[in-house]
Amino acid sequence: MDIPLEHYIVLSAVLFTIGGVGFLSRRNVLFSLLSIEVLLNAVNLSLVAFNRMRPQNHTGHIFTFFIIAAEAAEVAVGLAIVLALYRLKRTVRIDEADLLRN
């Protein structure tokens, strides 16, 4: 049974919407990082889904691999910033993030 491309694109759009709403509505840095991950995974899903249309071309998979690598770097830097913010201010709220400079 082959799943049509439209199902993947709709799922990707739903994930992107959930990630976008989560990023814009939350004030917690950890939830914002998680929402960014959901956004990037929605993009990965759409890239792989479109790549299924042309099986001899692996460009979608290659881009997905690079996005996953960028996600890992983003998480490492983001968590380091969150830890620095928590050590200084004992909070992980975005509103307090501009107070890192002394």
Secondary structure as UniProt FT lines:
FT   HELIX           5..25
FT   HELIX           29..51
FT   TURN            52..53
FT   TURN            55..56
FT   HELIX           59..89
FT   HELIX           94..100
//
